[in-house]
Amino acid sequence: MVSPINGVGGVGQLDQILQSMSKSAAVGGDSSQSSEVDFQKMLLDVVGQTNAADGQAQQAITDYQLDSGISKPEVFIAIRKAEMALRMTMQIRNKLLEAFDEIKQMRM
């Protein structure tokens, strides 16, 4: 069964990312290797959560079609959560690509 609105999809994930980034910045530069691993793990977690939200939406649709006791609003909420999570993930991707392009254009 689909859970009710928990932070409305990607918004809760965005808060987690921002908190994680601020913690990393507050720690300072203890070791660049550990911050790279944390950033990579954070990105993989966001992609995993996006995939999980999509899976939940697909399951909600299937349950509704099979008349398994799930209501239409629950299906719509699951679909919106998955959509918002995907949009947030795409925004993160776009910002990373912009940053990469800026770094490529820097002159040494």
C-alpha positions as a printed NumPy array, in Angstrom:
array([[  0.   ,   0.   ,   0.   ],
       [  1.216,   3.497,  -0.731],
       [  2.056,   5.695,   2.212],
       [  0.433,   9.125,   2.521],
       [  2.331,  12.226,   1.532],
       [  5.714,  12.131,   3.257],
       [  7.409,  15.408,   2.525],
       [  5.747,  15.448,  -0.916],
       [  8.177,  13.372,  -2.917],
       [ 11.468,  15.003,  -3.75 ],
       [ 11.214,  17.893,  -1.293],
       [ 12.245,  15.711,   1.645],
       [ 15.105,  14.316,  -0.408],
       [ 16.272,  17.824,  -1.269],
       [ 16.357,  18.742,   2.418],
       [ 18.468,  15.654,   3.115],
       [ 20.894,  16.584,   0.352],
       [ 21.249,  20.157,   1.561],
       [ 21.815,  19.024,   5.147],
       [ 24.401,  16.508,   4.025],
       [ 26.204,  19.123,   1.938],
       [ 26.221,  21.63 ,   4.79 ],
       [ 27.632,  18.986,   7.158],
       [ 30.373,  18.201,   4.638],
       [ 31.213,  21.889,   4.306],
       [ 31.218,  22.362,   8.088],
       [ 33.676,  19.5  ,   8.579],
       [ 36.11 ,  21.333,   6.353],
       [ 38.791,  19.626,   4.328],
       [ 39.735,  16.685,   6.533],
       [ 40.237,  14.437,   3.52 ],
       [ 39.072,  14.997,  -0.005],
       [ 38.678,  11.263,  -0.583],
       [ 36.016,  10.88 ,   2.108],
       [ 34.012,  13.851,   0.803],
       [ 34.107,  12.41 ,  -2.723],
       [ 32.797,   9.098,  -1.467],
       [ 30.066,  10.849,   0.523],
       [ 29.031,  12.891,  -2.521],
       [ 28.969,   9.812,  -4.724],
       [ 26.962,   7.898,  -2.119],
       [ 24.562,  10.81 ,  -1.793],
       [ 23.949,  10.893,  -5.555],
       [ 23.453,   7.145,  -5.702],
       [ 20.995,   7.374,  -2.811],
       [ 18.985,  10.044,  -4.643],
       [ 18.858,   7.917,  -7.786],
       [ 17.843,   4.893,  -5.706],
       [ 15.099,   6.846,  -3.969],
       [ 13.849,   8.115,  -7.326],
       [ 13.749,   4.564,  -8.631],
       [ 11.931,   3.403,  -5.495],
       [  9.323,   6.16 ,  -5.883],
       [  8.76 ,   5.072,  -9.488],
       [  8.383,   1.468,  -8.379],
       [  5.857,   2.483,  -5.728],
       [  3.872,   4.433,  -8.318],
       [  3.855,   1.461, -10.69 ],
       [  2.777,  -0.822,  -7.857],
       [ -0.007,   1.593,  -6.87 ],
       [ -1.286,   1.625, -10.44 ],
       [ -1.214,  -2.172, -10.599],
       [ -2.97 ,  -2.466,  -7.233],
       [ -5.664,  -0.03 ,  -8.334],
       [ -6.227,  -1.936, -11.575],
       [ -6.544,  -5.192,  -9.648],
       [ -8.943,  -3.55 ,  -7.185],
       [ -6.681,  -4.301,  -4.209],
       [ -8.224,  -1.698,  -1.933],
       [ -6.156,   1.321,  -2.963],
       [ -7.988,   4.545,  -3.721],
       [ -7.568,   6.868,  -6.681],
       [ -6.093,   9.689,  -4.588],
       [ -3.422,   7.337,  -3.243],
       [ -2.508,   6.37 ,  -6.808],
       [ -2.306,  10.016,  -7.879],
       [ -0.161,  10.864,  -4.849],
       [  2.242,   8.026,  -5.637],
       [  2.489,   9.152,  -9.267],
       [  3.122,  12.798,  -8.263],
       [  5.777,  11.76 ,  -5.754],
       [  7.567,   9.76 ,  -8.445],
       [  7.274,  12.644, -10.905],
       [  8.652,  15.168,  -8.405],
       [ 11.524,  12.87 ,  -7.467],
       [ 12.442,  12.474, -11.133],
       [ 12.29 ,  16.238, -11.727],
       [ 14.532,  16.882,  -8.732],
       [ 17.016,  14.253,  -9.929],
       [ 17.066,  15.818, -13.388],
       [ 17.693,  19.271, -11.878],
       [ 20.632,  17.893,  -9.902],
       [ 21.974,  16.297, -13.077],
       [ 21.632,  19.538, -15.027],
       [ 23.409,  21.546, -12.314],
       [ 26.249,  19.022, -12.223],
       [ 26.637,  19.226, -15.995],
       [ 26.691,  23.037, -15.839],
       [ 29.383,  22.92 , -13.151],
       [ 31.396,  20.434, -15.194],
       [ 31.184,  22.672, -18.271],
       [ 32.376,  25.651, -16.196],
       [ 35.338,  23.641, -14.933],
       [ 36.199,  22.547, -18.487],
       [ 36.256,  26.192, -19.622],
       [ 38.638,  27.315, -16.877],
       [ 42.119,  28.235, -18.013],
       [ 45.161,  27.249, -16.077]])
